[in-house]
Amino acid sequence: MRSDAGTTRAMRLAALIACLTASLSVAACTTPAAPPAPATAAPREAAKPAAEPEEESNLDRPIEELFAAACEHGTKTFECDDCRYEMGVVKVAAHLIEGGLIRIAEALPRTVDAPIALTGEVKFDERRVTHLAPRTDGVLRAVHVQVGDRVKAGQALFEVDSIALGDAQGGYLEALASRDLAARTLDRQKALRREGVSSEREALEAENAFAAADIRVRTAAERLLRMGLEPPDLKSLGSASRLGSARGRLVVRAPIDGRVADMHAVAGEAAKAGESVMVIGDIDPLWVLADLYEDHLGAVQSRLGAGPVAAVVSVKAFPDDLFRGSLDLLGTVMERESRTVKARITVANPDGKLRPGMFAAVRLGLPGDEQVLAVPRPAVMVDEGLPFVFVPHHGEYWIRRAVRTGREWDGWIEVKGGIQAGQKVAADGAFLLKSDVLRSKMGAGCAD
């Protein structure tokens, strides 16, 4: 009996343990999990804002839409003095056009030039340059100018001491003295002849002596002029005492107005007759001597028959500048080795940027056969890489319109799209309108 009772008690105890275990398991499943420790919590990324759509350029928006828009000031945007430029609209007063500050042009079909590219070298206009050299051997005693100086015709440039010149001056003074004596003798013989004291032979001899003395004076004077003495200096040679320390001193003066382009003059060095000491030239205009190949000679010669051919010159020193000129002469001799003819292009150089000796690229504008819609080059403005023109809308209001451009030639630019033939555009002075429109980039507008 005891064993049965013990067995029963053990069975009840096992059942109780099993119930407790089951209860704990249920509690563990139903208890919420503890939040993760802050130290191990992973950071969350901030939400990125949605990308805003790009604003449509006013250059491409329909004109009707732009002129119908209203601004925050309760008026049409194009009529608002503070906001119209944001729409690309400007107000052009009539006096700006009448006064010539803004010129109106039309987009019209024009013949495209067929340009020819040449290379050449910038040279002096040979009609406006001179090489100065002493006409007699000597020593440079004074130099009055430097390279780059502007000089006027007649201005003293340098001085040369010359023994030969001194001797020639002495010979001239001696000839003057002999002529003066011969003149006095002739006057005396004439007086005596009138009184019957002198014979006719003596009078004739006096006349011959004076004529010979006068020839010697003129010969001596011509010699001095050939040695480089100026006529005013020759006149001042009255006597040896007047020469003083200036005897043998040759003053070389500028024959033309110009600029000192080059010089090899140092006081104290020897100067040889005929050797260039200084170069004086005018650098406006200049020449560009370009090489024209044989296969282009016929076309250029034919076009030159109608007048000078338009040309554009560029140099590496100023890559953004274009120097306009005209081809006005072709050489008469073809170089055997290069098979080229020299073409002379005359170029204006008011700013002095071009310098003789520079290499130059030349583009000749020869008329072609193709016609395209074109406007004057100043009419096309660019903003952030987008070309546009200003066109009139109504009254004093103008608006900018995007255009697609193409080739450029002789002051014209091809328009492939954006405006139609006959459309009026602002040409010269269009940059004034652009300056007004670009105020929007400086923070002005409705938000003021």
Phi and psi in degrees as a GROMACS rama.xvg file:
@    title "Ramachandran Plot"
@    xaxis  label "Phi"
@    yaxis  label "Psi"
@TYPE xy
-65.6667  -39.4259  ARG-2
-64.7626  -37.297  SER-3
-64.8914  -41.9793  ASP-4
-63.6991  -40.9576  ALA-5
-64.8098  -39.8311  GLY-6
-63.3384  -41.6976  THR-7
-62.7823  -39.8471  THR-8
-65.8137  -39.5159  ARG-9
-65.3855  -37.391  ALA-10
-66.2372  -39.913  MET-11
-64.9321  -38.8836  ARG-12
-66.7431  -39.7757  LEU-13
-64.1278  -39.9161  ALA-14
-64.6241  -37.6378  ALA-15
-66.8503  -41.4398  LEU-16
-63.2319  -40.4121  ILE-17
-63.5716  -39.3343  ALA-18
-64.583  -40.7438  CYS-19
-65.2303  -42.3013  LEU-20
-61.3609  -41.943  THR-21
-63.8525  -38.4426  ALA-22
-64.6711  -41.606  SER-23
-64.9065  -37.8211  LEU-24
-63.986  -43.1615  SER-25
-62.3811  -41.3005  VAL-26
-63.6625  -40.5046  ALA-27
-63.598  -35.2561  ALA-28
-73.6867  -31.0113  CYS-29
-92.3106  -8.8659  THR-30
-81.0236  128.234  THR-31
-62.7859  144.792  PRO-32
-69.9357  142.342  ALA-33
-66.3004  144.331  ALA-34
-64.1194  148.872  PRO-35
-64.1916  147.322  PRO-36
-62.1517  141.25  ALA-37
-58.2807  -32.0411  PRO-38
-66.0324  -26.6675  ALA-39
-106.157  5.947  THR-40
-71.9455  133.759  ALA-41
-78.874  134.148  ALA-42
-67.9638  144.096  PRO-43
-95.6031  138.362  ARG-44
-71.7073  140.109  GLU-45
-70.5982  143.674  ALA-46
-67.7044  130.948  ALA-47
-81.2531  135.952  LYS-48
-68.2317  148.599  PRO-49
-66.4271  137.967  ALA-50
-64.3638  131.429  ALA-51
-79.2738  140.806  GLU-52
-65.0142  142.852  PRO-53
-63.2638  138.613  GLU-54
-71.0683  134.278  GLU-55
-71.1947  134.377  GLU-56
-69.28  138.377  SER-57
-67.4019  -17.7669  ASN-58
-63.4146  -28.897  LEU-59
-104.223  -10.162  ASP-60
-72.0978  146.231  ARG-61
-57.3292  142.908  PRO-62
-62.1175  -39.9664  ILE-63
-60.2486  -38.6893  GLU-64
-67.0517  -41.0527  GLU-65
-65.2238  -40.5432  LEU-66
-80.4119  -11.4388  PHE-67
-92.4917  -14.3198  ALA-68
-69.2474  148.353  ALA-69
-116.025  151.303  ALA-70
-107.337  178.77  CYS-71
-70.1528  -8.93824  GLU-72
-89.1336  7.47541  HIS-73
77.4588  27.9473  GLY-74
-143.607  171.849  THR-75
-63.563  137.808  LYS-76
-59.2405  -41.0896  THR-77
-69.3756  -19.7004  PHE-78
-90.6467  -10.4973  GLU-79
-83.3425  123.387  CYS-80
-65.4261  -20.5514  ASP-81
-91.9192  -23.3918  ASP-82
-118.621  -15.6745  CYS-83
-62.6226  -30.9302  ARG-84
-67.6463  -22.078  TYR-85
-64.7388  -23.9206  GLU-86
-94.3419  2.67343  MET-87
81.2649  19.8716  GLY-88
-104.776  134.458  VAL-89
-127.232  156.019  VAL-90
-110.195  117.145  LYS-91
-106.735  113.655  VAL-92
-68.0706  146.388  ALA-93
-61.8904  -32.1912  ALA-94
-68.6089  -22.5361  HIS-95
-67.1885  -36.3213  LEU-96
-78.8393  -44.3114  ILE-97
-64.2184  -33.6231  GLU-98
-81.0391  -4.33795  GLY-99
86.5922  3.29007  GLY-100
-68.4879  -31.167  LEU-101
-125.934  123.862  ILE-102
-107.786  136.943  ARG-103
-97.4885  135.563  ILE-104
-130.473  169.855  ALA-105
-117.46  145.243  GLU-106
-78.8829  114.161  ALA-107
-134.645  156.295  LEU-108
-67.1104  133.914  PRO-109
-138.449  154.212  ARG-110
-76.8153  127.908  THR-111
-77.6803  132.898  VAL-112
-69.7449  150.816  ASP-113
-107.007  88.1991  ALA-114
-67.9056  149.613  PRO-115
-118.354  127.259  ILE-116
-93.2978  129.574  ALA-117
-129.316  165.34  LEU-118
-123.331  150.181  THR-119
-162.427  -166.964  GLY-120
-135.614  139.635  GLU-121
-75.2595  131.743  VAL-122
-132.053  161.692  LYS-123
-66.4282  148.38  PHE-124
-68.8889  112.894  ASP-125
-61.2922  -17.6615  GLU-126
-82.0096  -8.28621  ARG-127
-124.532  26.6653  ARG-128
-138.761  147.011  VAL-129
-145.502  141.758  THR-130
-98.8663  127.433  HIS-131
-103.522  129.809  LEU-132
-143.928  143.757  ALA-133
-66.0372  147.157  PRO-134
-93.5675  4.87767  ARG-135
-147.652  150.782  THR-136
-64.8022  148.777  ASP-137
-179.278  -161.078  GLY-138
-127.91  131.729  VAL-139
-68.5795  123.038  LEU-140
-107.639  -24.836  ARG-141
-155.528  139.561  ALA-142
-125.956  122.964  VAL-143
-101.213  -5.14193  HIS-144
-134.975  169.266  VAL-145
-127.465  164.976  GLN-146
-59.8777  133.175  VAL-147
96.7977  -13.6399  GLY-148
-69.9182  142.157  ASP-149
-82.1575  135.015  ARG-150
-129.412  155.375  VAL-151
-108.769  152.967  LYS-152
-57.7456  131.244  ALA-153
93.193  -7.12552  GLY-154
-74.7922  137.193  GLN-155
-68.7322  130.122  ALA-156
-106.368  -51.2893  LEU-157
-154.606  165.56  PHE-158
-127.415  142.502  GLU-159
-126.168  130.313  VAL-160
-88.4937  125.29  ASP-161
-134.214  124.399  SER-162
-64.7552  -41.4913  ILE-163
-62.022  -39.3815  ALA-164
-66.0822  -39.7406  LEU-165
-62.2047  -41.9824  GLY-166
-64.0768  -39.8282  ASP-167
-66.6725  -37.4051  ALA-168
-65.2769  -39.872  GLN-169
-63.1383  -40.2244  GLY-170
-64.9451  -35.306  GLY-171
-67.6534  -42.9297  TYR-172
-65.2967  -37.885  LEU-173
-64.4101  -40.0394  GLU-174
-66.0068  -37.4658  ALA-175
-62.2178  -43.742  LEU-176
-63.9247  -42.0318  ALA-177
-63.8446  -38.4813  SER-178
-68.1688  -37.9618  ARG-179
-61.3843  -42.2428  ASP-180
-65.8596  -42.2167  LEU-181
-63.8375  -35.1549  ALA-182
-67.4406  -42.0667  ALA-183
-66.4259  -39.1572  ARG-184
-63.6338  -40.5044  THR-185
-64.6735  -42.8784  LEU-186
-61.9161  -40.4898  ASP-187
-66.0711  -42.3052  ARG-188
-65.601  -35.733  GLN-189
-65.1246  -40.5224  LYS-190
-66.2369  -43.0817  ALA-191
-65.0335  -35.5646  LEU-192
-66.665  -37.619  ARG-193
-66.5281  -29.9827  ARG-194
-86.4356  -4.01218  GLU-195
80.0311  11.6831  GLY-196
-85.9418  -37.4014  VAL-197
-99.3292  151.376  SER-198
-84.0595  163.709  SER-199
-64.8415  -34.3433  GLU-200
-62.2798  -44.7071  ARG-201
-61.563  -37.994  GLU-202
-65.917  -42.3405  ALA-203
-65.3165  -39.1554  LEU-204
-62.3754  -38.2968  GLU-205
-65.8042  -39.6466  ALA-206
-65.2613  -40.7666  GLU-207
-65.5233  -39.3772  ASN-208
-63.863  -41.7451  ALA-209
-65.6136  -41.6433  PHE-210
-63.1413  -40.5941  ALA-211
-65.6401  -40.497  ALA-212
-64.891  -38.0487  ALA-213
-66.731  -36.9558  ASP-214
-63.5814  -41.3442  ILE-215
-64.1732  -35.8516  ARG-216
-64.8015  -46.5988  VAL-217
-66.0125  -36.5722  ARG-218
-64.7321  -43.136  THR-219
-65.6789  -37.5401  ALA-220
-66.6622  -42.3019  ALA-221
-63.7145  -35.8561  GLU-222
-63.3004  -43.7067  ARG-223
-63.9184  -40.2752  LEU-224
-65.1452  -39.0701  LEU-225
-66.9158  -25.0666  ARG-226
-83.7403  -1.58965  MET-227
108.127  0.330903  GLY-228
-70.6576  136.029  LEU-229
-80.5553  148.113  GLU-230
-53.1758  -41.3293  PRO-231
-61.5227  -36.2233  PRO-232
-69.5852  -33.9191  ASP-233
-64.2426  -39.2647  LEU-234
-66.5037  -26.9084  LYS-235
-79.18  -7.99107  SER-236
-80.7987  86.3868  LEU-237
-96.5317  -33.8318  GLY-238
-158.674  164.798  SER-239
-61.9845  -33.9834  ALA-240
-66.187  -30.6738  SER-241
-70.9832  -27.5766  ARG-242
-67.9874  -49.8901  LEU-243
56.17  -133.591  GLY-244
-73.0826  -10.3209  SER-245
-81.9147  -2.18446  ALA-246
-66.1603  129.378  ARG-247
81.8687  2.2281  GLY-248
-95.6836  119.633  ARG-249
-103.31  120.626  LEU-250
-97.7992  116.702  VAL-251
-94.0355  125.841  VAL-252
-114.057  158.255  ARG-253
-70.9512  126.157  ALA-254
-79.0026  -20.2022  PRO-255
-140.71  165.017  ILE-256
-73.5956  144.382  ASP-257
170.908  -158.922  GLY-258
-126.504  144.75  ARG-259
-73.276  107.213  VAL-260
-88.069  -31.9061  ALA-261
-158.86  151.329  ASP-262
-157.934  149.693  MET-263
-132.123  55.8076  HIS-264
-121.553  115.803  ALA-265
-128.917  127.002  VAL-266
-57.195  132.085  ALA-267
101.059  -15.1681  GLY-268
-89.0729  159.899  GLU-269
-73.6798  144.18  ALA-270
-120.373  124.731  ALA-271
-96.627  140.844  LYS-272
-60.8889  128.782  ALA-273
88.92  -11.4604  GLY-274
-89.0418  127.572  GLU-275
-62.6454  129.773  SER-276
-106.372  -30.9523  VAL-277
-151.617  148.471  MET-278
-120.463  124.328  VAL-279
-113.447  128.785  ILE-280
-150.319  156.121  GLY-281
-98.1587  126.94  ASP-282
-99.0159  13.9798  ILE-283
-142.949  107.367  ASP-284
-85.9188  175.91  PRO-285
-123.071  168.612  LEU-286
-107.613  147.937  TRP-287
-119.163  117.14  VAL-288
-95.7374  107.96  LEU-289
-107.54  156.629  ALA-290
-94.3777  115.55  ASP-291
-103.023  119.5  LEU-292
-73.7824  157.391  TYR-293
-59.2382  -36.6677  GLU-294
-71.8336  -13.6578  ASP-295
-102.529  -6.8298  HIS-296
-61.1505  -42.7327  LEU-297
-62.1847  -45.0271  GLY-298
-65.0534  -42.7258  ALA-299
-69.3732  -41.2843  VAL-300
-61.1109  -40.9306  GLN-301
-65.5756  -42.6928  SER-302
-69.0552  -34.608  ARG-303
-66.2802  -24.199  LEU-304
-63.0765  -22.683  GLY-305
-92.3753  -0.496066  ALA-306
131.74  175.274  GLY-307
-54.9289  145.21  PRO-308
-97.37  128.03  VAL-309
-62.5902  140.049  ALA-310
-141.617  150.976  ALA-311
-123.89  129.467  VAL-312
-114.979  138.508  VAL-313
-134.678  151.574  SER-314
-133.481  155.893  VAL-315
-65.6414  -30.4694  LYS-316
-64.1748  -30.1887  ALA-317
-132.33  74.1608  PHE-318
-64.1005  -22.37  PRO-319
-91.2143  -2.94116  ASP-320
-104.737  139.816  ASP-321
-116.902  129.208  LEU-322
-108.02  116.553  PHE-323
-91.5049  140.691  ARG-324
-155.733  -160.855  GLY-325
-148.454  140.175  SER-326
-81.5058  120.147  LEU-327
-123.34  -1.61358  ASP-328
-156.212  137.822  LEU-329
-113.071  141.865  LEU-330
-66.7198  158.255  GLY-331
-97.0019  -6.10028  THR-332
-122.098  134.122  VAL-333
-96.5989  131.84  MET-334
-67.8356  129.77  GLU-335
-67.6187  -41.4375  ARG-336
-74.6531  -45.7063  GLU-337
-90.9105  -13.7763  SER-338
55.3953  45.9562  ARG-339
-128.147  158.48  THR-340
-118.089  140.736  VAL-341
-72.8716  129.093  LYS-342
-112.208  128.107  ALA-343
-98.7388  121.003  ARG-344
-112.565  122.857  ILE-345
-91.7586  125.382  THR-346
-125.403  131.922  VAL-347
-71.2335  142.719  ALA-348
-141.678  57.8252  ASN-349
-65.3817  -29.7331  PRO-350
-87.8978  -5.83436  ASP-351
71.5534  19.6547  GLY-352
-72.9523  -38.1278  LYS-353
-76.1143  139.495  LEU-354
-130.796  137.665  ARG-355
-54.6264  136.225  PRO-356
104.085  -16.22  GLY-357
-69.5313  144.106  MET-358
-81.3608  145.105  PHE-359
-137.342  148.163  ALA-360
-102.762  133.553  ALA-361
-122.33  136.94  VAL-362
-123.089  116.535  ARG-363
-91.6374  135.395  LEU-364
-98.2925  98.1306  GLY-365
-99.5396  137.477  LEU-366
-64.4835  136.403  PRO-367
-102.652  -159.872  GLY-368
-107.436  -14.0144  ASP-369
-90.2291  140.333  GLU-370
-113.483  136.239  GLN-371
-137.148  162.392  VAL-372
-72.6285  131.856  LEU-373
-145.705  156.015  ALA-374
-131.504  161.383  VAL-375
-59.6736  145.382  PRO-376
-57.3733  -39.612  ARG-377
-65.0197  -14.6003  PRO-378
-73.3818  -23.7731  ALA-379
-92.8977  117.372  VAL-380
-103.399  163.981  MET-381
-133.256  133.128  VAL-382
-133.484  115.695  ASP-383
53.6566  42.0907  GLU-384
82.5157  -1.65837  GLY-385
-103.88  117.581  LEU-386
-77.14  145.744  PRO-387
-154.853  165.148  PHE-388
-130.893  160.798  VAL-389
-100.278  130.073  PHE-390
-124.485  147.897  VAL-391
-74.8441  147.012  PRO-392
-112.398  -66.3097  HIS-393
-157.31  148.761  HIS-394
57.9747  -128.505  GLY-395
-95.6005  6.61977  GLU-396
-90.9649  131.416  TYR-397
-122.628  153.84  TRP-398
-138.864  147.945  ILE-399
-88.7836  142.877  ARG-400
-130.536  136.319  ARG-401
-68.1377  142.78  ALA-402
-134.646  155.164  VAL-403
-104.736  122.67  ARG-404
-104.318  162.757  THR-405
-133.756  -122.892  GLY-406
-75.0151  155.338  ARG-407
-121.899  144.303  GLU-408
-162.67  134.11  TRP-409
44.2253  46.4392  ASP-410
85.6636  4.89508  GLY-411
-119.12  155.579  TRP-412
-135.695  134.114  ILE-413
-72.6256  138.794  GLU-414
-115.178  114.032  VAL-415
-91.1524  -14.5213  LYS-416
-177.053  161.319  GLY-417
112.136  -34.4015  GLY-418
-138.908  162.937  ILE-419
-107.099  165.329  GLN-420
-60.1542  138.402  ALA-421
90.6195  -8.44669  GLY-422
-68.0332  130.581  GLN-423
-79.6759  141.143  LYS-424
-137.509  157.357  VAL-425
-81.2059  123.882  ALA-426
-103.403  -104.536  ALA-427
-59.2911  130.164  ASP-428
94.1068  -0.292746  GLY-429
-61.7421  -25.291  ALA-430
-64.8054  -25.0047  PHE-431
-65.1087  -39.633  LEU-432
-69.695  -38.8053  LEU-433
-62.0743  -41.2151  LYS-434
-59.8358  -36.984  SER-435
-69.8914  -42.6363  ASP-436
-64.643  -38.1081  VAL-437
-74.8443  4.03538  LEU-438
-60.3727  -26.9343  ARG-439
-62.9489  -22.2767  SER-440
-81.7588  -5.41443  LYS-441
-106.077  14.2573  MET-442
93.8064  5.22875  GLY-443
-83.4243  162.945  ALA-444
144.797  -159.591  GLY-445
-66.9157  -21.1079  CYS-446
-77.133  -7.39958  ALA-447
